[in-house]
Amino acid sequence: NAGVTQTPKFRVLKTGQSMTLLCAQDMNHEYMYWYRQDPGMGLRLIHYSVGEGTTAKGEVPDGYNVSRLKKQNFLLGLESAAPSQTSVYFCASSYVSPNTEAFFGQGTRLTVV
Amino acid sequence: AQSVTQPDIHITVSEGASLELRCNYSYGATPYLFWYVQSPGQGLQLLLKYFSGDTLVQGIKGFEAEFKRSQSSFNLRKPSVHWSDAAEYFCAVGLLEYGNKLVFGAGTILRVKS
């Protein structure tokens, strides 16, 4: 039972480069989320999706794009990476029912130089 | 706007001592509240959750939390801390009307001294 899997685990980018982070869940969850974690700021929501083919902006969406072409996958793209996007990125997923928790991946540590 | 405040950035307790981590939230509707724990280099693990009913909820690893609506608080407690409890703890409120998304506090880093 894999749960929520993120790839890659680590990445170093140069300013201006692009990349895509992949999140895959095998729990048949409807909802999926991308958060970034920065010291002293907790986790902040970048984008989320309430179902296949849908996406919505979170608190800090600028500089990121997402896609949910398949129910089990949620992709986070950086078109032109900036040093301010150096962070740890977490994907999560959950059921529609409100009395349930979100399950988190192990994180992707991204450094932009 | 919804927000979660964890007033203590760092807390140090002796092994075997009791622990209380504070959490206050700002949210207009009935809150869904969570405590997560994160060990260094790891993802987040759910400790406990509150949705309704009994305001004292029990979680894993001997943790409990009490929901106090009048104080907009959801403090986490443990009677006797173990060295393995050293980690960062996050309080969060879930927003039902926004795809159950979570709004997190800034976190509290717990250090345990022997």
HADDOCK unambig.tbl for C-alpha pairs under 7 A between the chains (distance, minus, plus):
assign (segid A and resid 31 and name CA) (segid B and resid 99 and name CA) 6.78 0.50 0.50
assign (segid A and resid 40 and name CA) (segid B and resid 106 and name CA) 5.43 0.50 0.50
assign (segid A and resid 40 and name CA) (segid B and resid 107 and name CA) 6.98 0.50 0.50
assign (segid A and resid 41 and name CA) (segid B and resid 106 and name CA) 4.54 0.50 0.50
assign (segid A and resid 42 and name CA) (segid B and resid 104 and name CA) 5.97 0.50 0.50
assign (segid A and resid 42 and name CA) (segid B and resid 105 and name CA) 5.66 0.50 0.50
assign (segid A and resid 42 and name CA) (segid B and resid 106 and name CA) 3.88 0.50 0.50
assign (segid A and resid 42 and name CA) (segid B and resid 107 and name CA) 5.61 0.50 0.50
assign (segid A and resid 43 and name CA) (segid B and resid 104 and name CA) 5.85 0.50 0.50
assign (segid A and resid 50 and name CA) (segid B and resid 99 and name CA) 5.89 0.50 0.50
assign (segid A and resid 98 and name CA) (segid B and resid 96 and name CA) 6.16 0.50 0.50
assign (segid A and resid 98 and name CA) (segid B and resid 100 and name CA) 6.45 0.50 0.50
assign (segid A and resid 99 and name CA) (segid B and resid 51 and name CA) 6.14 0.50 0.50
assign (segid A and resid 104 and name CA) (segid B and resid 43 and name CA) 6.24 0.50 0.50
assign (segid A and resid 104 and name CA) (segid B and resid 44 and name CA) 5.98 0.50 0.50
assign (segid A and resid 105 and name CA) (segid B and resid 43 and name CA) 5.93 0.50 0.50
assign (segid A and resid 106 and name CA) (segid B and resid 42 and name CA) 5.68 0.50 0.50
assign (segid A and resid 106 and name CA) (segid B and resid 43 and name CA) 4.30 0.50 0.50
assign (segid A and resid 107 and name CA) (segid B and resid 43 and name CA) 6.09 0.50 0.50
